[in-house]
Amino acid sequence: MISLIWNYLYSTLLRSWMKWILRKITGRCELQRICANTVQGAERTMKIEYSLKSSRNEALKTSVAGSVEDVENRVRDIMVIKKISIQKNPHFKLNLQICLLQVSGFKKLFADVEYLRKQPFDSSNKQHEDLLLKLWQLMMPNVNLESRITKQWGDIGFQGDDPKTDFRGMGMLGLHNLVFFGEHYTKIARQTLSHSNHPKIGYSYAIVGINLTEMAYSMMKSGLLKSHFYNLVPGVPQLQHFHQFYCYLMYEFDQFWFKEEPSSIMEFNHYREQFHEKVKRLLQDSKTSLTLNFKT
């Protein structure tokens, strides 16, 4: 209760007074102070985002909700409202523009990710079928697939004779993630598949991969991936950046699983949650950027 009262007082009264006092002392508005006192990346962008969302000015508050395409116009409007001179502040416009590109870009990326997640695997869609066959060719280059529906799919970790049933939760997003890992980090993906076939503590490669798609998606939906993308991409993050984060999860989970040495696959949920918590703790650091640290 006390913390709620403090948060209310701070957001409604104290924060406004502090901003007014600091502006009088420094001659700069909060946005200018943030850009001047923080380096480019998550710390700056998240502070800018919070500052604009917390503003009492409706135009400033809604300036974080626009599209990537109109960022330049929004920056111009903000500078007019805050009476910021580009001659006196030559770097401010570019710094603010980068922040808003990252904020709007993150929202656009989530929309792209959501689109793939909601797109079900369709056996009558040639592009879907071709992508699935590409996954097989990437992971099992020396083995011919006997037929489209076959027990062979179990060799790369699907549950049944037809992989399409395993994509129901994450849709085409799960397949795109698996193919991206196999295509861009082929050697590591095949090594991971080989590890997954361990006779004692092996796991279903494709099923775990789809499970990690859900993990990456949930962290993006909650906003936990903001710091990662804001530090990684000085502009608009693309779908490939989400795929690369997924590849990080695939590689790191495999390392984590075998380091922990679970007694059996029956302990998967327990160790999955431990791994999830580990990644979340890393992402809570505003300086974090989680990337693969090996040479392909």
Stockholm file with secondary structure:
# STOCKHOLM 1.0

chainA/1-296         MISLIWNYLYSTLLRSWMKWILRKITGRCELQRICANTVQGAERTMKIEYSLKSSRNEALKTSVAGSVEDVENRVRDIMVIKKISIQKNPHFKLNLQICLLQVSGFKKLFADVEYLRKQPFDSSNKQHEDLLLKLWQLMMPNVNLESRITKQWGDIGFQGDDPKTDFRGMGMLGLHNLVFFGEHYTKIARQTLSHSNHPKIGYSYAIVGINLTEMAYSMMKSGLLKSHFYNLVPGVPQLQHFHQFYCYLMYEFDQFWFKEEPSSIMEFNHYREQFHEKVKRLLQDSKTSLTLNFKT
#=GR chainA/1-296 SS CHHHHHHHHIIIIIHHHHHHHHHHHHSCCHHHHHHHHSCTTHHHHHHHHHHHHTCSSHHHHGGGSSCGGGHHHHHHHHHHHTTCCTTTCTTHHHHHHHHHHHHHHHHHHHHHHHHHHHSCCCTTCHHHHHHHHHHHHHHCTTSCCSCSSCGGGGGGTCSSSCGGGGGTTTHHHHHHHHHHHHHHSHHHHHHHHHHHTCTTTCCCHHHHHHHHHHHHHHHHHTTTTHHHHHHHCSSCCCHHHHHHHHHHHHHHHHHHHHHHCCSSGGGHHHHHHHHHHHHHHHHTSTTCCCCCCSCC
#=GC SS_cons         CHHHHHHHHIIIIIHHHHHHHHHHHHSCCHHHHHHHHSCTTHHHHHHHHHHHHTCSSHHHHGGGSSCGGGHHHHHHHHHHHTTCCTTTCTTHHHHHHHHHHHHHHHHHHHHHHHHHHHSCCCTTCHHHHHHHHHHHHHHCTTSCCSCSSCGGGGGGTCSSSCGGGGGTTTHHHHHHHHHHHHHHSHHHHHHHHHHHTCTTTCCCHHHHHHHHHHHHHHHHHTTTTHHHHHHHCSSCCCHHHHHHHHHHHHHHHHHHHHHHCCSSGGGHHHHHHHHHHHHHHHHTSTTCCCCCCSCC
//
